[in-house]
Structures are given as structure tokens and as C-alpha cells.
Amino acid sequence: MAKELDYICILNRYVMVGVLEAKGIWKVYETAATRVEALRDVSVKINQGDMVAVMGPSGCGKTTLLNCLSGLDEVSVGEVFVEGVSIFEGDDMLRTKVRREQLGFIFQSFNLIPVLSALENVEMPLQLNSAEPNSKSIRKKALEALEKVGLKEWASHRPAELSGGQQQRVTIARAYVHQPGLLLADEPTGNLDSETGTKILDLLVELNKELNITMLIVTHDKAVSKRCSRVLEMRDGRIFRDSYNHAEEE
């Protein structure tokens, strides 16, 4: 199964298959007394190189959508495809493999491991995907990723020794170092001041343009959505508007 999945993913990079696609997904939470429809018949396709913002008021389903699209949470009804692979037709091992190899995550709260250095945090995805987790090539790739986000000189520092903006840069380096097909970000500028948030946004736009990294970004910030090539607006568990715009050139 693992070899077949690898073959499918490689093949899909050369044909017109969406990096991410949802078909008619619902997410329903039920108790004996209540029924909450967090997602209601959502269908969307994200293509290679898209930088997509997901906007909407609190409680509209943005984070639930992100969790379902990444396989962190199961859908109640519908299908999710990552590079053509239906992630809910398989077991937990399949979804773990997809998340580990094909997705990168950027969290509002950073989620760095406090006892590890910045370099060691960035090395983790490479180590999980390698038969030789302590190889020199892993350290080289991790250092290159830190250099790309401007933190090579801070490689030996632990998260507590870094500012919020620096921690988010480490998170971004960790998210893309293993060259995933898609980066998923949940409020990546939410815990940062406006100046630092702008710098982080500049970095994300740069990675999207220079490396053609596909991104799906949940945000409340209109400054973020204006820099994205596409905006999905949600309300009451549905996508009610899907629009395109042109990110401002630097």
C-alpha cells in the first residue's frame, strides 16, 4: 500500500490533479440533545501554487475545515483527496503518512518542542521521513531552511530564547523543509504584533512565489487575505464566496 501511495503521489504531480480537493463534506457533532453542523456540504479544489485565504467570523467552520482537510479530524460525510489520494478511504496509518509526507503545518501558537533547538525542531519532519534520521544531509537541509527564513545564526537557540516572530519563522521552516505538496496555516499572524505579522506574511508570499508552495491559510486578518491569490469566505459552515485577486507585488 505504501509503495502504491508513493507512485500515485508522484504521478499526480505531473497531471492536472488538485493538490487538495473536498467533495461534499459535512462535519456534524451530535449529542442526545443537540446537533451542530460545523461543515455543511463543502466542496473546494486547491491547485498547485494557489495561496488561499479562508475568511469568516468566529464559529463559521474555518478551523474545522482545516482539520478535516488535513485528516486531523474525520468528516461525517464526503471525501477529501490529497494529491488524488482519498484520505478517508484508508486507515489511520494512511492519514498519518499523508500528513507526515505531503502536508506542512503552521500553528498560531507555534507548537515548537521547547527542549529542542531551532535546528532540531526543523530537522524533525526530515527525520520522521528518513531511513537515516541522523544523516548529515538532514542537518544540511534544516540549516538551509533556517537560512531561508533568516534564522541560521539562531539555529542552536531553544524556543524560549526566541521572540514570537522568530518562533513563527522556525515553524515555517519546519513546515516546508520536507517539501510537502501543501502548507496549512491556522492564524499564522494571530499571536504577533502588526509589524512582525507583516514580516511573516512577506515570508509566506515569498515562499509561495519563489518555490511555488501551495498554501491554505485560515485568518481573520484582511491584510493577509489581500496578499493571497484566492479567498474563500465562510458562513454557517459553508463556503458562500470563492474569489480571486492579485497579490500586491513587493
N, C-alpha and C positions, 0 to 999 in steps of 0.2 A: 504493500500500500504506500509506503513512504517513497519508494522509487517512482511509482506511478504518479504520485502527487508532484514530485520534483519535475518530472517530464512535462506534466500539464502546465505547471507554472512557467517553465522555460518556453514552451510553445506559445503560451498566451502573450508573452512579451513581444512576439513577432506577428500577431494577428490583432484585429480590431476587437479586442475583448476589454470591457471596462475593468479598471483596477479594482473597483468596488461597485457592487450592484445589489440593491434591495428590491425585492418584488413582493408587494402586498403584505408588508409585515405589520403585525399587531403585537403589542405588549399589554397584557391585562393582568392586573393584580386583583385577586378576589379573596374575600373572607365570607363568613356566613352572613354578614350584614351589609357588606359594601362591595362594589365593583368599580375599579378605577381603570379606565382605558388610557394608559400613558402614551401609547402609539396607536394610531388608527389608520390602517391601510396605507402605509407609507411605501412609495416606490421611488427610487432615485438611482441614477448611474453616474459614477465619478470616473472620468477618463484620465489617462496618463498626462501628467503635467498640470492638471487642474489645481488651483488653490481656492478652496471653497470655504466660505464662512457660513456657519449655521447660527442664525439670529432668532430672537424671540424672547418674550417675557419669562420670568421665573415660573417653573412648573409647566411649561409648554411641551416638554419632552425632549429637549436638546441633548442633555446628558444621557438620558435613557436611549436615545437613538444612537449615540456614540458607543455606548456599552453593547448594544445589540449588534451593531455593525462590526464590532471587533470580536464578538463572541465572548465577551466578559459576562454577558447576560444572555439567556436564551429567549428567543422570540416565542410568542404564544401561537402565532400563525404566520406563514410566509417563509421566504427563502432569502438568504444572504450569500452572495458569491464574492470571494476574494480571489482576484485573478482567475476567474472562471470556475473556481472550486466551491461547491456548496458546503459551507462550514457546518451546517446543522444536520446534514445527512450522515456525517460521521460521528465518532465518539469524542470524548474529552481530549484524547490524545491528538486527534486531528486538529482540533481548535487550538490546542497548546502549540502544536507545530506551526500552524499558520501565524499565530501571534508572535512566536519567537523568531520566525524567519522572515515573514513578509510584512510585519507591521512594526512601527515605532511609535512610542507613546511619550507625550509631553504633558505633564500634570501641572495644575495651578500651584500645588504645594510641593513641587519638585520631586518628592519621593526618592531622594538620594539616600544611600546607605551611609549612616553617619560615621561608622568606624572605618570606612574605606576612603582612600584619597580620591581626588577628582579623576585621576588617571585610572585607578582601579574600578571606579564606578562606570567609566566609559568602556572599559575592557569587558564588562560582564556579558553583553549580548554576543560578542565575538567568542568568548569562552564557552558559552552555552551552545553555540552552533559549530564548535570546532572539535575535531578528534584529538587535537593537541592544544589544550587550553592554556598552556604556559609558553607557547612558541613566541619567538622574537617578532614574527610578523604581526601578531596580535598587538603587542606593545607599540609597534611602529604605526599601525593603523589608528590606534587610540590616540597617540600623540599627534598624528596628522589631523584628526578630528578636533582635538582641543586647540590646535593651532588655527584651524579654520574659524573657530568661534572666538579666537583671541585670548585663549587661556593657557597656552603651552607653558608659560612661566609659572603658572599656578598648579601644575599637574600634581605636585606632591601634597597639596593642601587638602585638608578634610572639609566637608561641607560647612561646619561651624565656623571655619576660618574665612569663609567667602561671603560676599554680600548677596542679597537676594537676586540681583541681576546676574552675578557670576554663577550662582547655583543654577539659574534657569539656562544659562549658556552650557553648563555641564550637562544638564538634562537634554538639551537639544543635540549636543554631540553624541550622547549615549543613544538617542533615538534614531539617528541616521547612520551611525558608524558601520552597521552591518548591511547597509544599502537595501533597506526594505522597499517594497513597492509603494507603501503609503505611510505617511505620518498622521497620527490622530492627536489633536491637541485640545485639551479642555481648559478654557480660560487661561491661556499661557501668559497673559499680561495682567491677570486679575490681582495678583499679590504684589504688584510692582508700582512704584510711583510713575507718573506720566512720562518723565524723561527716560527712565530706564525701560519702561514699556515700549516706547518708540524705538529704542535701540534694539530690543528683542524682535520687534516686528520687522525692522530693517533687515535683521539677520535671517528671519524666516523667508522674507521676499527674495533675498539674495540666494538662498539655498534653492528656492523654487525655480528661479530664473537660470541660475548657473548650472545646477545639477539636475534640473527637470524633475525635482522631487514632488510627488503628488501629496497634497495636504488637505485635511478636513479639520477645520478649526471651529470649535464651539466658543462663542463670545457674546458678551453684552455690549462690547465696545464698537461704536460705529467707525472709529478711526481704524480698527482692524478690518472691518468688512469693506471699507473703501479701498483698501490696498489689495484685496483679493480679486481674482478674476471672475468669481461667481458667488452669488449669495442665495442661500436657502433660508426662507423666513418661515418659522413655525408658529402655529397657534392651536391650542387644544389637541395636541398630539398629531397634527397633520402638517404637511408642507403645503402652504397656501400660495407661496410665490417662489419661483425659481428664475432668477435674473442674472444677467451677465453685465459686467462693467470692465473698464480698463484700469488696471492698477496704475497709479501715478509713477511716472519714470523718475528715478532719482537723478 
